[in-house]
Amino acid sequence: MLAVGCNDGRIAVWEFMTRGIARMCTGHIHPITSLSWNRSGQKLLSSSTDWNVMMWDVASGDCSFTFRFPAPIMKAQFNPRNSKMLLVCAMKNAPLLVTLDDESCDHYPLPTDGEPEQNIIASFDRRGERVITGSSKGKILIIDPKTREVLKSFRDTSTAIKSIEFSRRGSNFIINSSDRVIRVYDIEQVCSAKDSEIEALQRLQDLVNRQADWLEAIY
């Protein structure tokens, strides 16, 4: 199935077998900013500029939980291996880890290492063992989600980090930044290297149209 977020806040879930819309999820009132499937594909997490994060039951189309935050949400993501742990990035706030149980919901701000909290983007690695954050000044932090301690920090650009995406296999991840360069790193190499030795495996740039920004970069 494929989930599509709309500018009016609706979420359409497409089914490839029938080539049609299997579910319409209605709850947000402003544009959808991100969608995240859990590992089983039974739950869908959505974020919006209406300050809400919603968790949906895909089979029924019903909203299971609604989380309200103090700012518009840029991104919300399930931990790839733990559906009871969420990562939420709100504008002008530090990224939050949200843990769920049957009776409560706890929020834990992630460290920013002194960086401005404006528009910090974050992502789990493919196993959910680490969180990578990128600041508006180009600083990258690798954080242990269990202890919320910074494992590694480095800076390869002075411009804002726009997105961080991990490959589904292997340990590579890509960083899309405002300097119009896409950088590819290996997280295992980054964690084991000295700060002065951290280098991107690849740097990708549009050599024809140098003024064009990369809107999105995914595996």
Solvent accessible surface area in square Angstrom, and as a share of the most:
residue,aa,sasa,rsa
1,M,107,0.48
2,L,89,0.44
3,A,15,0.11
4,V,60,0.34
5,G,32,0.31
6,C,38,0.23
7,N,128,0.66
8,D,75,0.39
9,G,0,0.00
10,R,109,0.40
11,I,0,0.00
12,A,6,0.05
13,V,0,0.00
14,W,100,0.35
15,E,59,0.26
16,F,137,0.57
17,M,174,0.78
18,T,97,0.56
19,R,211,0.77
20,G,22,0.21
21,I,89,0.45
22,A,35,0.27
23,R,95,0.35
24,M,78,0.35
25,C,1,0.01
26,T,99,0.58
27,G,33,0.32
28,H,6,0.03
29,I,132,0.67
30,H,84,0.37
31,P,53,0.34
32,I,26,0.13
33,T,54,0.32
34,S,23,0.15
35,L,52,0.26
36,S,15,0.10
37,W,83,0.29
38,N,15,0.08
39,R,166,0.60
40,S,74,0.48
41,G,27,0.26
42,Q,122,0.54
43,K,55,0.23
44,L,1,0.00
45,L,0,0.00
46,S,0,0.00
47,S,0,0.00
48,S,0,0.00
49,T,40,0.23
50,D,8,0.04
51,W,98,0.34
52,N,23,0.12
53,V,0,0.00
54,M,17,0.08
55,M,9,0.04
56,W,6,0.02
57,D,40,0.21
58,V,9,0.05
59,A,76,0.59
60,S,61,0.40
61,G,15,0.14
62,D,90,0.47
63,C,54,0.32
64,S,48,0.31
65,F,96,0.40
66,T,76,0.44
67,F,17,0.07
68,R,157,0.57
69,F,8,0.03
70,P,93,0.58
71,A,10,0.08
72,P,32,0.20
73,I,0,0.00
74,M,39,0.18
75,K,35,0.15
76,A,1,0.01
77,Q,32,0.14
78,F,4,0.01
79,N,9,0.04
80,P,35,0.22
81,R,116,0.42
82,N,65,0.33
83,S,41,0.26
84,K,109,0.46
85,M,25,0.11
86,L,1,0.00
87,L,1,0.01
88,V,1,0.01
89,C,0,0.00
90,A,2,0.01
91,M,73,0.33
92,K,139,0.59
93,N,46,0.23
94,A,11,0.09
95,P,1,0.00
96,L,30,0.15
97,L,2,0.01
98,V,1,0.00
99,T,40,0.23
100,L,20,0.10
101,D,76,0.39
102,D,140,0.73
103,E,169,0.76
104,S,56,0.36
105,C,47,0.28
106,D,62,0.32
107,H,83,0.37
108,Y,71,0.27
109,P,89,0.56
110,L,4,0.02
111,P,41,0.26
112,T,22,0.13
113,D,72,0.37
114,G,80,0.77
115,E,22,0.10
116,P,63,0.40
117,E,82,0.37
118,Q,92,0.41
119,N,60,0.31
120,I,5,0.02
121,I,17,0.09
122,A,0,0.00
123,S,4,0.03
124,F,2,0.01
125,D,6,0.03
126,R,70,0.26
127,R,104,0.38
128,G,8,0.07
129,E,99,0.44
130,R,39,0.14
131,V,0,0.00
132,I,0,0.00
133,T,4,0.02
134,G,0,0.00
135,S,4,0.02
136,S,29,0.19
137,K,105,0.44
138,G,0,0.00
139,K,35,0.15
140,I,3,0.02
141,L,4,0.02
142,I,0,0.00
143,I,0,0.00
144,D,33,0.17
145,P,6,0.04
146,K,172,0.73
147,T,78,0.45
148,R,84,0.31
149,E,108,0.49
150,V,57,0.33
151,L,88,0.44
152,K,32,0.14
153,S,29,0.19
154,F,15,0.06
155,R,119,0.43
156,D,42,0.22
157,T,17,0.10
158,S,90,0.58
159,T,43,0.25
160,A,33,0.26
161,I,8,0.04
162,K,74,0.32
163,S,17,0.11
164,I,1,0.01
165,E,49,0.22
166,F,27,0.11
167,S,12,0.08
168,R,209,0.76
169,R,209,0.76
170,G,44,0.43
171,S,30,0.20
172,N,50,0.25
173,F,0,0.00
174,I,13,0.07
175,I,2,0.01
176,N,2,0.01
177,S,1,0.01
178,S,44,0.29
179,D,38,0.20
180,R,76,0.28
181,V,19,0.11
182,I,12,0.06
183,R,16,0.06
184,V,10,0.06
185,Y,2,0.01
186,D,23,0.12
187,I,4,0.02
188,E,86,0.38
189,Q,100,0.44
190,V,5,0.03
191,C,40,0.24
192,S,97,0.63
193,A,24,0.19
194,K,140,0.59
195,D,91,0.47
196,S,103,0.67
197,E,104,0.47
198,I,18,0.09
199,E,115,0.52
200,A,17,0.13
201,L,81,0.40
202,Q,104,0.46
203,R,113,0.41
204,L,79,0.39
205,Q,73,0.32
206,D,47,0.25
207,L,123,0.61
208,V,147,0.84
209,N,78,0.40
210,R,131,0.48
211,Q,134,0.59
212,A,37,0.28
213,D,77,0.40
214,W,80,0.28
215,L,163,0.81
216,E,105,0.47
217,A,11,0.09
218,I,119,0.61
219,Y,119,0.45
